[in-house]
Amino acid sequence: MSSLNLNSNYNSSRICGIDKKYINNFADYALLLDEMRCPICLKILLDPIECDKCQAIICENCYFILKSADKNCFNEGCKGKYIKANKYVRNILNSLEIKCQGCEKNNIRYTDYLSHIKTCPEYLKNPILNKIIQINKKTEEIERLQKEKEELVKLYRKKCLGDDMELRKRYLENKLSTDNKMRFYKAAIDGNLELYKLYINGSSYNPPFSVFEEVSEPGYGWTTFHYAMHFARWNIIRFIIEYLISKDKLNIMLRLKSKDGRCPLLCLLRSNAIKLDIKKDTFDKIITSFEIPISNEVRAELENRGFKELVERVKDKKYNDFEF
C-alpha cells in the first residue's frame, strides 16, 4: 500500500482530534473509543492515518506536529510511512454522531462531520485552528527555504566544482615525465613515505611533484592518492590527507573520480588487491583521524561490504553543509 502524500493533505479547515464531549453517542462506544485516542492530541481520532511499520495511529493533522518536531513517526526510531488507517478503525469512527463545536449543529455523522467543518463559519473561528494555520504556514516557509538552499548548493557545486569530467579537467595534472610518474607511483604503493615526501616537497635540483598528478595511463585519472587507497598504504594516505588539508584541497581530491567512477575512498573499498579486514581497518583509521565528507556512493558501498558499524559511524558526516 502506498503512503499518503501528506505534504498536500494538510487541511487547515480542521483542528486535530474530536473532544469526547462533542460525541453524542460516546457512551455506546466508550470502550472502543478509549483505544482510538490520538497519542499526540489525546482526543478521539479525526481522519486517522496509520504507520505501515509500527501501526501507530494518529490524526492526519497531528502528523504535522510530528513533522514540525522533525520526527518521522510517533514511535521513536520507526522508519515507516503513514497510510490511511485500517478499515476496522474507520468503521467504528463512521458510527459516531457528533456535535459541531462551532455552530453546535447536532447528530452529524462522522463522515459528514469532516465535510461540515470545512465550511462551518463558527468552527473556522476557533483560536486553536487559527494557531495551527499559522504554524503550518511557518512550516511551509521553512520547507520552501530549505529547498531553495538545496538548489543554491547544487548551483554552487556546479559552478565552482563542476561535474566529474570537468573536475578531472580542472585539477588533474600531467606535467611529469613517464619516468618521474613511475617513481612517484612506486613510492606511493611501496609505502615509502620519506621518498614520497621528497617528491612532494621537491629540492633545489628537482621541482615538487603535484599530488594531483595523474600517474596512471593517460585518461584513467588515478593519482598517487587513488593508488595509496587501492593498496591501503596508511602512512601515505595519512600524509596526503594532512597535506591536502593544509592546502584546503581535500574537498576536491575526495570528489575526484577516475575514469571508472572511483573516488579515492571507493578505490579503497572496491580494491581487489587487499583483504576485507584491511579495507575496514584502513577506512576506520581515516574516519577516526580526520573529519571528512562521506558521499552517498561511499555509504552504499559500506553497506554492500557489510560494514554496518562503519555505516552507523558515518551516517551524520557532512562537509560544508552539502552532500558530495
Phi, psi and omega in degrees: 000133183282154179282159179283151173275079189290339178297330181257355184270350182301128183248105183286358180265014175210147176272177182276134172072168179234125176293136185299337181291345178264003178260109186298321183254035180302319184300329181291336185235019188308312183296319180290319184289336175298335177269359184241037174267138176289128182289354180262304181270348178066018176251175177294138186306135174241116182051065191287149172235159190225138177287130183285354179256305186257357179066018174296135182243130180222165172294145180301318180292334178290342176303327184283341171289318175301314184297319180293337176268009178060041177245146180273325183214161179298322179275122185304131175087349180289136182251019182287173177242150182272136177231175176300142181299155185297161186299324181300311180298316183293324179296318178297312182297325181292348178273354185280150174242126193237146174259128181294129181280002175259290183271352179067021171300140190254160173053046177273127177299147184307313181296324179284332181298321180299323178283322183300314187286350176288334186237354182291114184297326181288320178298319184291348177278352185306124182298328178294317178300315180299323178294318179298319179299317179296317179297318181296321179297320178293322178298316178298323179293320178298317179296320180296316180293324178295317178295321178297319178298315181299320179293320179294323178295317178299318179296319179299313180300316182293320183286316187271326186244334178072180179277184187302315182293318179297324179297317178296318180297323186281323191247333179293139180243150177223067185254343185273154172289165180300319180298316180292324176301316181294321178296316180298313179300314184293322178298322181291311185284338176277349182071026180275087188293319182298316178292320180298316178299321179299318179294318182291318184278335181073180179209181182297335182250358181218115181295155182295146174273146180273138176294343178267008178293132176279115183253359177275187171302143181307131178094347181276338170077024179264125174264178176296334178292318177300316181290321177299322176293314183302323181258007177054047177274088190300320182296323177288318180302311182299316180298315182296317180298314179298319179296315181294322177298318180295333180262002183057041182236005181299319176313311184292311184299321182290342177264351187285107182264144175285177181300326180272015171082022181255119167282168182307318181294326177288331174300322178291308187289331181260007183296138174258011183258352182226159181281163184300317182293330178289321176301312182297315182296318181292317179297318178300317179298320182296310184284340175283323185273335187222149173268099184236156179285145179237120183282164176298325178298317180292320177301314181298321180294321176300318179295317180299328181277354179079021180272069187298320181297320180290323177301316181295322183289332183258004187298332181253009182285121178228169180212124179055029174065017172218156185274142178268000000 
